[in-house]
Amino acid sequence: MMNILETLDSRITLNDEERMLLHSVRQMARERIAPRAEHVDRTAEFPWENVKAINALGLNAMFVPEPYGGAPMSYTAYLACAREISQACAATGIIWATNYHGMKPLIDWGTEEQKLRLLPRIAEGGLGALAITEPGAGSDATGMRTSFREAGDEIVINGGKTFITNGDVADLYLLFGKWEGIAGAKESISVLVLEKGTPGLSVVRLEDKMGTRASSTATLAFDGCRVPRANLLGNPGDGLKILFASLNKSRPSVAAHALGIARGAFEDSIAYINERKQSGRKILEFQGIQFMVADLASELALVESWLWQVASWVDAGADDFGIEASLLKLRATDLAMRVTTDAVQLLGGYGYCKDFRVERLMRDAKITQIWEGTNQVHRQLIGRSFLRR
Ligand SMILES: Cc1cc2nc3c(=O)[nH]c(=O)nc-3n(C[C@H](O)[C@H](O)[C@H](O)COP(=O)(O)OP(=O)(O)OC[C@H]3O[C@@H](n4cnc5c(N)ncnc54)[C@H](O)[C@@H]3O)c2cc1C
């Protein structure tokens, strides 16, 4: 018999082709990605084998339009795959999702020429990166200092970025900076595509992190990098508009990542407390534990439902869903931290040790409250939306 969360999964709106793909992704994630998750967490090795397994299923193609080498599916299907891969290995989940986060703005805002030239590389399995954060510009991206200077048919880039997921391995970077000659911290923000191997682009440092350890997080330097003017997205100064529109679509993706981690922790703890006995009874037979499980299951059911709700609005063509996406990112990531922390508690002393993966999941969950807008920033965005002007 299915439990309530499995029943909800069976009701996700997918067509037959998407359901079959999700089935293959689940099988690949459980058989090939999950068994390597402990090793890549311990060693922090970039999981190239997992990237190969993802590309063997052609998964990047699901978010690239057909004329550029893709085989597009719904946003709901993309989120379901992101959740599945993240449940098997949170680091691999974020590596794949970052391809989407970085390249979706190119799909939405790029010219035909840019898309024909750049997107087939991604559709074939190339890696993308989204480069916004700088040492002095975290929650407030308008403080960024990376500069774009026009030089004939080229743009010259100087500056640097920090904490860039896939930063050392990406084929294409969606890079934000400020256009020299435009005044104003917001007005000057512009965005372009930087290609791997561009002279002057270097990796200065890789972070040694608490969780998602196999996903690389790079500090990048740009020392007079020259890119063709043809790689600029939109016009000079369009950056902030493009940034906000793209974050609306990457935030549900980050929520799906967090909910994958949460589901992994929930399922592991349910399996454990059905087996483990104390005082002659299964741990799940104690009422105090049933109350904990009920709280976690109801939160999961509600937040997952909101994920599919937001996804259905996106699939129906909505483009103004910033607060809906903020609510989702906030609740899904707080929930991932809560479920993983409670999962460690439910496994007792064994939960605290590395033999069980809930220990890793708790470390993996923490970042979800920090990136794609910290949860303080999301609370502020949501609260501010009620201000009467
Ligand atoms: C593993 C990892 C991967 C990442 N990947 C990427 C990536 O691919 N691309 C990219 O561009 N960036 C990436 N980031 C950066 C990430 O998005 C930032 O770390 C995040 O935006 C927060 O910025 P900060 O770290 O500078 O913190 P700060 O902005 O300095 O915040 C410090 C604290 O102050 C709080 N705070 C800040 N402003 C406010 C406010 N107005 N009100 C209330 N509280 C506030 C924050 O919530 C936080 O608790 C990544 C970071 C990590 C750690």
PDBQT file of the ligand as one rigid body, heavy atoms in Angstrom, charges set to zero:
ROOT
HETATM    1  C1  LIG A 401      28.005  26.297  -1.765  1.00  0.00    +0.000 C 
HETATM    2  C2  LIG A 401      27.600  27.608  -2.359  1.00  0.00    +0.000 A 
HETATM    3  C3  LIG A 401      27.244  27.668  -3.705  1.00  0.00    +0.000 A 
HETATM    4  C4  LIG A 401      26.873  28.874  -4.277  1.00  0.00    +0.000 A 
HETATM    5  N1  LIG A 401      26.618  28.942  -5.628  1.00  0.00    +0.000 NA
HETATM    6  C5  LIG A 401      26.471  30.168  -6.214  1.00  0.00    +0.000 A 
HETATM    7  C6  LIG A 401      26.409  30.295  -7.634  1.00  0.00    +0.000 A 
HETATM    8  O1  LIG A 401      26.430  29.314  -8.371  1.00  0.00    +0.000 OA
HETATM    9  N2  LIG A 401      26.334  31.525  -8.160  1.00  0.00    +0.000 N 
HETATM   10  C7  LIG A 401      26.324  32.661  -7.405  1.00  0.00    +0.000 A 
HETATM   11  O2  LIG A 401      26.285  33.753  -7.958  1.00  0.00    +0.000 OA
HETATM   12  N3  LIG A 401      26.366  32.585  -6.052  1.00  0.00    +0.000 NA
HETATM   13  C8  LIG A 401      26.451  31.370  -5.446  1.00  0.00    +0.000 A 
HETATM   14  N4  LIG A 401      26.526  31.266  -4.069  1.00  0.00    +0.000 N 
HETATM   15  C9  LIG A 401      26.456  32.474  -3.270  1.00  0.00    +0.000 C 
HETATM   16  C10 LIG A 401      25.195  32.593  -2.443  1.00  0.00    +0.000 C 
HETATM   17  O3  LIG A 401      24.102  32.872  -3.266  1.00  0.00    +0.000 OA
HETATM   18  C11 LIG A 401      25.465  33.652  -1.374  1.00  0.00    +0.000 C 
HETATM   19  O4  LIG A 401      26.323  33.052  -0.432  1.00  0.00    +0.000 OA
HETATM   20  C12 LIG A 401      24.225  34.173  -0.738  1.00  0.00    +0.000 C 
HETATM   21  O5  LIG A 401      23.534  34.979  -1.662  1.00  0.00    +0.000 OA
HETATM   22  C13 LIG A 401      24.490  35.014   0.501  1.00  0.00    +0.000 C 
HETATM   23  O6  LIG A 401      25.489  35.957   0.293  1.00  0.00    +0.000 OA
HETATM   24  P1  LIG A 401      26.728  36.057   1.342  1.00  0.00    +0.000 P 
HETATM   25  O7  LIG A 401      27.255  34.688   1.495  1.00  0.00    +0.000 OA
HETATM   26  O8  LIG A 401      27.635  37.119   0.877  1.00  0.00    +0.000 OA
HETATM   27  O9  LIG A 401      26.041  36.459   2.704  1.00  0.00    +0.000 OA
HETATM   28  P2  LIG A 401      25.654  37.939   3.218  1.00  0.00    +0.000 P 
HETATM   29  O10 LIG A 401      24.829  38.624   2.194  1.00  0.00    +0.000 OA
HETATM   30  O11 LIG A 401      26.889  38.630   3.696  1.00  0.00    +0.000 OA
HETATM   31  O12 LIG A 401      24.729  37.602   4.457  1.00  0.00    +0.000 OA
HETATM   32  C14 LIG A 401      25.220  37.295   5.773  1.00  0.00    +0.000 C 
HETATM   33  C15 LIG A 401      24.006  37.163   6.694  1.00  0.00    +0.000 C 
HETATM   34  O13 LIG A 401      23.304  38.431   6.734  1.00  0.00    +0.000 OA
HETATM   35  C16 LIG A 401      21.952  38.254   6.370  1.00  0.00    +0.000 C 
HETATM   36  N5  LIG A 401      21.477  39.408   5.600  1.00  0.00    +0.000 N 
HETATM   37  C17 LIG A 401      22.043  40.004   4.528  1.00  0.00    +0.000 A 
HETATM   38  N6  LIG A 401      21.273  41.003   4.078  1.00  0.00    +0.000 NA
HETATM   39  C18 LIG A 401      20.175  41.030   4.875  1.00  0.00    +0.000 A 
HETATM   40  C19 LIG A 401      18.998  41.841   4.924  1.00  0.00    +0.000 A 
HETATM   41  N7  LIG A 401      18.772  42.798   4.033  1.00  0.00    +0.000 N 
HETATM   42  N8  LIG A 401      18.088  41.578   5.909  1.00  0.00    +0.000 NA
HETATM   43  C20 LIG A 401      18.298  40.587   6.803  1.00  0.00    +0.000 A 
HETATM   44  N9  LIG A 401      19.381  39.807   6.810  1.00  0.00    +0.000 NA
HETATM   45  C21 LIG A 401      20.306  40.023   5.850  1.00  0.00    +0.000 A 
HETATM   46  C22 LIG A 401      21.932  36.998   5.522  1.00  0.00    +0.000 C 
HETATM   47  O14 LIG A 401      20.651  36.400   5.500  1.00  0.00    +0.000 OA
HETATM   48  C23 LIG A 401      22.986  36.140   6.209  1.00  0.00    +0.000 C 
HETATM   49  O15 LIG A 401      22.398  35.478   7.293  1.00  0.00    +0.000 OA
HETATM   50  C24 LIG A 401      26.843  30.048  -3.473  1.00  0.00    +0.000 A 
HETATM   51  C25 LIG A 401      27.196  29.988  -2.117  1.00  0.00    +0.000 A 
HETATM   52  C26 LIG A 401      27.580  28.778  -1.581  1.00  0.00    +0.000 A 
HETATM   53  C27 LIG A 401      28.001  28.760  -0.123  1.00  0.00    +0.000 C 
ENDROOT
TORSDOF 0
